[in-house]
Amino acid sequence: MHIKKAKSSIRKCRGETMISLLVSTSISAFVAAAMLGLMSMNVSESHKLYNRADNLVAGVTALDKMGRLVRMARNIGDIQGNILPTSDSYAGVPPGNTTDTFAISGSNITVDQVENGDAVSISAKFPSVGDPYYGPNGTQNGTIASWPWGGGINVPYLLGQDTLVLQVPTFDANGFPNSVQNMQTLPALDTYVYKVVQDFTRAGPTKYYQLQLAVFPAPNGLSNKPSGLVAGKPITILSGIVGPYDANGNIATFQYVNSSTNIVQTNFDNAGGAGTTGYENELDLVLFSGVIANFQIMSKDAANHVSVLPIRSEMYLRNNASASIMGPAP
């Protein structure tokens, strides 16, 4: 009897070889690595965008707050001004508002000079020598526990590339402007000082700066300052500032627009007071109608990627006329 040998079906099955399995595994690994790289790149770019967005929001918020004060301000600098020498034709005009018509006519100052602001004694320094509240003979000296940034009565803040001084008139509950009664009738003004100072809490070769704000309120409870601000105590408005710089390597964030000449001015190096070569420039401060603010903000994401965002804004006073400060013309 012949027995037919059965063929094994197992030998007919075509399975994957080790080589093909290795190739497919390698391809899958390459695809997974590529996908992981894309995901990592996406996360990194997202961090960059988030940081830039955070910087943009912080910068815009700071400039918006500053812009509101600029638009409300009566002047840039100290409107109380310096005490002029008796030889100066403006010496008879006391700082601030006055109804004494003799002070105008007796000083040979024309009505036009009063109306266009030329007769206003204004200073690029705060507090100025003639400031009746915060000056050397001021009535509010004892109200400031400590002057920020190393300033003070004898070390006033100089308007410039890193310092902005704004004086904002105050109003009563009915919306009428306040005035202070003493030897003269003076407008009640809140003085706001912005100062760009170095941030020593952040180490590294890069110099970081902060934008800080301090308020010096009007006297006799006539201030409109926000309740959260303490007189003379600075608060930080913006941090992470790394520029811009001027040609001498100094931080240069503020510029000032002269409405008469359309010239942008940055420094007041000679505006030291009566008798100096820059004093006429102080008188021209009444023509300053706007402030240009420039900031470069830097931050690092989780991967130490650096992002620098430039922010710029032009802000203009709604009313920088000085005729109302001098009172009615004769």
KAUR-V74446 format. One record per backbone hydrogen bond with DSSP energy under -1.0 kcal/mol. CO is the residue of the C=O (numbers start at 0). NH is the residue of the N-H. Records with the same first field share a line. If there is no record, write none. Layout:
CO->NH + NH
This chain:
9->12
16->20
17->21
18->22
19->23
20->24
21->25
22->26
23->27
24->28
25->29
26->30
27->31
28->32
29->33
30->34
31->35
32->36
33->37
34->38
35->39
36->40
37->41
38->42
39->43
40->44
41->45
42->46
43->47
44->48
45->49
46->50
47->51
48->52
49->53
50->54
51->55
52->56
53->57
54->58
55->59
56->60
57->61
58->62
59->63
60->64
61->65
62->66
63->67
64->68
65->69
66->70
67->71
68->72
70->317
74->166
77->122
80->129
84->87
87->90
89->92
98->100
100->104
101->105
103->108
104->107
109->113
110->114
111->115
112->118
116->119
119->121
122->77
123->158
125->156
127->130
130->134
131->138
132->139
134->137
139->142
140->143
147->150
154->151
156->125
160->252 + 253
161->195
162->159
163->193
164->76
165->191
166->73 + 74
167->189
169->177
171->174
175->171
177->187
179->185
183->181
185->179
187->169
189->167
190->215
191->165
192->213
193->163
194->211
196->209
207->198
208->240
209->196
210->236 + 237
211->194
212->234
213->192
214->231
215->190
218->221
225->228
229->232
234->212
237->210
239->297
240->208
242->295
243->251
245->248
249->245
252->293
254->291
255->264
256->288 + 289
257->261
262->257
264->255
267->270
269->271 + 277
272->275
275->278
277->281
278->282
279->283
281->284
282->285
283->286
284->287
286->258
288->316
289->256
290->314
291->254
292->312
294->310
295->241
296->308
298->306
300->303
304->300
306->298
308->296
310->294
312->292
314->290
321->325
